[in-house]
Amino acid sequence: QVHFVESGGRLVQAGDSLTLFCTASGRDVNTYTIGWFRQSPGNEREFLGCILWGGRRALYSDSVKDRFTVSRDDGRDTAYLQMNRLTPDDTATYYCAATKSTSRLKVSDYDYWGQGTQVTVSS
């Protein structure tokens, strides 16, 4: 069992940068791939990026790969989503999640989820 708490979401202006935090607990939490997703009302939950255990490799959705960076600090049991050049289209609830699957790019690949943190980008 893995438990996540996301934090860092807030109201920002277009063009701003923002870092989201995902604090984790659970046995062997650092052996999981950590993914970041977002969801806005009326839309499906969207994969953004993920980082493998040990931080050795990161994967990104083409839609955000030029602006978002996923990282992790296993010594702090924390994962991060660094977002740059935000636009109103980035407004959503952002989630972190964990999987041990070798398939890591969709919602159904992940077993454990945080409660989400809201990011609102004003124009």
Summary of the structure (lengths in Angstrom):
residues: 123
radius of gyration: 13.4
end to end distance: 39.7
largest distance: 42.2
contacts: 380
relative contact order: 0.32
helix: 10%
strand: 49%
